Amino acid sequence: MGSETYLNFAGFQCLENLNHSTLDLYLSTCGIQNCVGGHRFGPGVRDSYILHFISDGKGIFKCNGNTYELSRGDVFLVKPDTEVFYEADEHNPWSYMWVGFNGIKAMSYLESAGLDGQNVTTKCENTPLIFSYIQQMIMCRHLTLANELRRESALLQILSVLMEEYKGTLPKEERYDYPYQIYVDQALDYIQHNFKSNIKINDLASYIGIDRSYLTNIFKHVTKLSPQEYLMRYRMEQSMNMLRKTDMKIGDVAESVGYHDQLTFSKMFKKFTGVSPSEYRQG
């Protein structure tokens, strides 16, 4: 405890040797540096996962026998115990920010951001936002549990930015984290609990967190119906049950299944069953 180190001098801010109380994901270092021409690291290894976000200038990064020429908006990953070399350009040296972290979930989060296997570079369009999160980390440098939580919250925000930007580059069907059956089950549950409301498919897709066209495709694949068709069928089945088992007025039945106009309900009911609600009730 109490071993945090904060460095602050011209063109360089760094927070390192951070304490942590969790094993899932924890920050080990972070910083901001305006490099001079030819500034380099390595060849050498680090003991954490370290993401570098280039905010200006350019340089090279060498890893696993590959050389990457990188510039503003690029991100490169240094993995623990992996030999790397990186160097600022002599004439247009880069400035970058970095976050170093470890933990049981570290690699899985990086994979969700497209940094897996041999892939050690990516893009980040929103470097000003990343800069603000790293500044928050540096400001929360004093030894308190509250500051540890604030730093780790900022780390999660940084990883979430990378994940969202990476997902946006994928084909639509590959952008989602869970098997499609989970999204369909969630849609079915939502419809069954809210069928009395004025459900719109756009709202349903937004609630689940997926694209409307993707929802429609996977919903049809599982149920053989579109979400709108399933909603109509579910409403009709509920109204049939009410007509059989209760003495409710037809207008009240219509209201109970999401139709505020009895005439519209009766037309839909006849289209679905072949008879009117009153004829259905009579047997």
Phi and psi in degrees as a GROMACS rama.xvg file:
@    title "Ramachandran Plot"
@    xaxis  label "Phi"
@    yaxis  label "Psi"
@TYPE xy
74.6899  18.5385  GLY-2
-100.266  2.54547  SER-3
-55.1306  141.161  GLU-4
-120.056  127.872  THR-5
-118.762  123.752  TYR-6
-117.804  137.539  LEU-7
-151.391  105.606  ASN-8
-147.07  -179.594  PHE-9
-49.0695  118.078  ALA-10
73.5065  12.7285  GLY-11
-151.084  125.787  PHE-12
-132.614  136.132  GLN-13
-150.423  138.68  CYS-14
-123.212  125.678  LEU-15
-146.938  177.296  GLU-16
56.2924  45.8614  ASN-17
-82.2289  138.725  LEU-18
-76.2712  158.142  ASN-19
-150.362  154.089  HIS-20
-121.241  11.5366  SER-21
-130.811  157.72  THR-22
-108.565  -15.466  LEU-23
-65.3787  -50.8054  ASP-24
-159.558  127.21  LEU-25
-149.327  146.426  TYR-26
-79.7027  135.711  LEU-27
-112.405  -29.1054  SER-28
-161.239  157.693  THR-29
-158.437  158.692  CYS-30
-178.706  175.78  GLY-31
-137.72  133.431  ILE-32
-144.695  132.633  GLN-33
-99.6362  103.682  ASN-34
-79.0405  150.564  CYS-35
-87.3612  160.348  VAL-36
-55.7163  130.782  GLY-37
83.5937  -1.56192  GLY-38
-59.8756  134.436  HIS-39
-142.565  161.869  ARG-40
-129.485  135.619  PHE-41
95.0583  -173.446  GLY-42
-60.9638  136.161  PRO-43
-170.507  -179.961  GLY-44
-124.741  158.382  VAL-45
-116.187  166.18  ARG-46
-108.029  9.91496  ASP-47
-135.253  165.625  SER-48
-74.8767  126.87  TYR-49
-128.652  119.574  ILE-50
-96.757  127.612  LEU-51
-109.832  127.258  HIS-52
-110.743  115.282  PHE-53
-84.842  120.488  ILE-54
-100.775  -16.1128  SER-55
-165.931  160.226  ASP-56
71.5147  -160.882  GLY-57
-153.926  169.8  LYS-58
-176.195  -172.271  GLY-59
-123.513  151.736  ILE-60
-132.333  128.308  PHE-61
-117.365  131.342  LYS-62
-158.449  135.771  CYS-63
53.6103  36.9742  ASN-64
81.1  1.75878  GLY-65
-108.994  147.674  ASN-66
-117.002  128.686  THR-67
-116.946  126.281  TYR-68
-92.9393  115.733  GLU-69
-121.86  154.554  LEU-70
-150.475  -168.033  SER-71
-51.2394  132.626  ARG-72
91.8435  -10.7575  GLY-73
-86.4528  154.451  ASP-74
-130.33  136.879  VAL-75
-129.076  147.92  PHE-76
-111.622  126.937  LEU-77
-100.581  124.045  VAL-78
-96.0321  153.241  LYS-79
-58.3607  138.806  PRO-80
59.8558  25.5027  ASP-81
-114.509  124.962  THR-82
-69.9272  130.32  GLU-83
-138.624  165.27  VAL-84
-144.587  133.679  PHE-85
-143.835  146.311  TYR-86
-147.396  135.492  GLU-87
-72.9922  144.389  ALA-88
-60.2089  143.699  ASP-89
-65.4848  -36.8823  GLU-90
-102.769  -27.2275  HIS-91
-133.584  68.3915  ASN-92
-65.2881  145.388  PRO-93
-77.7513  155.335  TRP-94
-112.2  139.839  SER-95
-146.802  164.199  TYR-96
-116.841  154.666  MET-97
-143.355  152.779  TRP-98
-131.846  131.365  VAL-99
-113.748  138.51  GLY-100
-154.604  164.158  PHE-101
-140.981  -179.248  ASN-102
133.374  161.312  GLY-103
-58.4535  -36.9602  ILE-104
-94.178  0.993191  LYS-105
-57.2123  -50.1966  ALA-106
-67.8218  -36.7889  MET-107
-66.5513  -36.5094  SER-108
-66.2727  -41.0203  TYR-109
-64.3736  -39.6922  LEU-110
-61.7812  -37.0025  GLU-111
-68.0281  -16.3994  SER-112
-99.1705  10.8106  ALA-113
85.7802  8.91861  GLY-114
-104.743  85.1328  LEU-115
-138.329  157.19  ASP-116
57.7399  -123.185  GLY-117
-88.2189  -2.60782  GLN-118
-83.8667  105.858  ASN-119
-118.967  9.9019  VAL-120
-133.054  153.462  THR-121
-155.105  -173.098  THR-122
-115.696  152.377  LYS-123
-140.422  113.158  CYS-124
-77.6293  -22.5198  GLU-125
-109.718  58.059  ASN-126
-63.763  -30.6533  THR-127
-60.5769  -35.9412  PRO-128
-67.6387  -42.0659  LEU-129
-60.3259  -42.5316  ILE-130
-57.4514  -42.0193  PHE-131
-65.7601  -37.2343  SER-132
-67.6954  -40.4391  TYR-133
-68.9108  -35.3671  ILE-134
-61.3959  -40.2864  GLN-135
-59.0852  -44.3578  GLN-136
-57.6928  -47.1206  MET-137
-65.3353  -37.5518  ILE-138
-65.9409  -27.9301  MET-139
-95.2333  48.6792  CYS-140
-87.51  -15.4409  ARG-141
-74.0513  153.705  HIS-142
-79.2764  86.605  LEU-143
-141.308  154.367  THR-144
-64.3315  -37.4368  LEU-145
-60.268  -42.2808  ALA-146
-67.5458  -36.6927  ASN-147
-59.5211  -43.3729  GLU-148
-65.56  -38.8557  LEU-149
-64.5633  -41.3647  ARG-150
-64.6201  -42.5685  ARG-151
-71.3313  -31.4359  GLU-152
-62.6922  -43.5961  SER-153
-64.1171  -37.1226  ALA-154
-62.2889  -44.4146  LEU-155
-63.1506  -37.2993  LEU-156
-62.9524  -42.2386  GLN-157
-61.1593  -46.8653  ILE-158
-63.8521  -36.528  LEU-159
-66.7753  -35.9463  SER-160
-61.3986  -46.1562  VAL-161
-62.1245  -42.8186  LEU-162
-61.5491  -46.5747  MET-163
-65.2335  -41.1297  GLU-164
-66.1572  -39.2814  GLU-165
-65.7372  -44.6227  TYR-166
-58.8246  -34.7998  LYS-167
-65.9342  -16.7531  GLY-168
-90.1186  -9.42067  THR-169
-88.2028  157.439  LEU-170
-56.7668  149.829  PRO-171
-52.1475  -41.712  LYS-172
-72.3218  -11.0793  GLU-173
-104.658  5.05092  GLU-174
-84.2574  -10.2686  ARG-175
-105.744  147.585  TYR-176
-83.985  -19.8078  ASP-177
-115.974  157.024  TYR-178
-57.6329  145.069  PRO-179
-60.5147  -27.1449  TYR-180
-60.2345  -33.7503  GLN-181
-64.6415  -40.4899  ILE-182
-67.7497  -39.8736  TYR-183
-64.9828  -44.1009  VAL-184
-59.5608  -39.263  ASP-185
-67.6309  -38.1459  GLN-186
-65.3262  -43.6888  ALA-187
-60.9603  -44.5546  LEU-188
-62.6259  -40.8995  ASP-189
-64.416  -45.5831  TYR-190
-61.5115  -44.7537  ILE-191
-67.5387  -24.238  GLN-192
-96.5756  -10.6193  HIS-193
-131.129  17.5554  ASN-194
-63.5323  -19.8053  PHE-195
-76.3653  -15.1674  LYS-196
-90.6924  171.691  SER-197
-84.4746  78.1053  ASN-198
-75.9957  129.213  ILE-199
-111.766  142.734  LYS-200
-65.1752  -33.8339  ILE-201
-60.2485  -41.2139  ASN-202
-67.0653  -38.2313  ASP-203
-63.3296  -46.2661  LEU-204
-63.1928  -40.8517  ALA-205
-64.7813  -39.2797  SER-206
-61.7741  -41.6854  TYR-207
-76.8697  -30.1029  ILE-208
96.7532  27.3419  GLY-209
-131.468  168.627  ILE-210
-70.7998  143.088  ASP-211
-59.0163  -44.8486  ARG-212
-66.5353  -36.135  SER-213
-65.9324  -42.705  TYR-214
-58.9614  -46.5173  LEU-215
-61.2721  -42.6295  THR-216
-63.8681  -48.3429  ASN-217
-73.2019  -31.9241  ILE-218
-64.7185  -44.0811  PHE-219
-64.7993  -37.4414  LYS-220
-60.8497  -38.8628  HIS-221
-85.4758  -45.5681  VAL-222
-101.487  -11.195  THR-223
67.7109  11.517  LYS-224
-130.624  153.959  LEU-225
-75.532  161.19  SER-226
-55.5389  -39.3628  PRO-227
-65.8898  -41.5763  GLN-228
-65.2924  -39.941  GLU-229
-65.5942  -41.1611  TYR-230
-60.0994  -45.6224  LEU-231
-62.8015  -44.7817  MET-232
-62.7197  -43.0548  ARG-233
-63.1278  -41.1151  TYR-234
-62.8398  -42.8361  ARG-235
-64.9316  -41.6604  MET-236
-63.7548  -38.6634  GLU-237
-67.0679  -39.7271  GLN-238
-68.3335  -37.3463  SER-239
-60.5169  -41.1019  MET-240
-64.2429  -41.3569  ASN-241
-66.2462  -41.1739  MET-242
-64.9255  -34.777  LEU-243
-75.2301  -39.1767  ARG-244
-106.747  -5.39373  LYS-245
-132.012  170.169  THR-246
-104.426  20.1364  ASP-247
-59.5684  144.382  MET-248
-64.9216  151.309  LYS-249
-60.4503  -37.2096  ILE-250
-62.7716  -36.7412  GLY-251
-71.5985  -36.2355  ASP-252
-62.1176  -44.7443  VAL-253
-57.4666  -47.7769  ALA-254
-59.6641  -38.2539  GLU-255
-69.2889  -18.6476  SER-256
-113.755  16.3834  VAL-257
97.8635  8.90135  GLY-258
-108.143  116.992  TYR-259
-89.3089  -7.539  HIS-260
-117.33  118.261  ASP-261
-64.294  -36.1525  GLN-262
-63.9869  -44.3864  LEU-263
-60.8762  -42.976  THR-264
-59.8445  -45.8168  PHE-265
-62.7461  -38.7752  SER-266
-64.9783  -44.3004  LYS-267
-66.072  -38.7032  MET-268
-64.4574  -43.8807  PHE-269
-67.2482  -37.0757  LYS-270
-62.8169  -35.2702  LYS-271
-80.7686  -40.6575  PHE-272
-105.804  -19.7266  THR-273
91.6401  -7.14396  GLY-274
-135.35  163.569  VAL-275
-76.5847  164.378  SER-276
-57.5662  -41.6664  PRO-277
-67.6173  -39.1147  SER-278
-65.3017  -38.9639  GLU-279
-63.4737  -40.8086  TYR-280
-65.9059  -35.2929  ARG-281
-73.0484  -15.7605  GLN-282
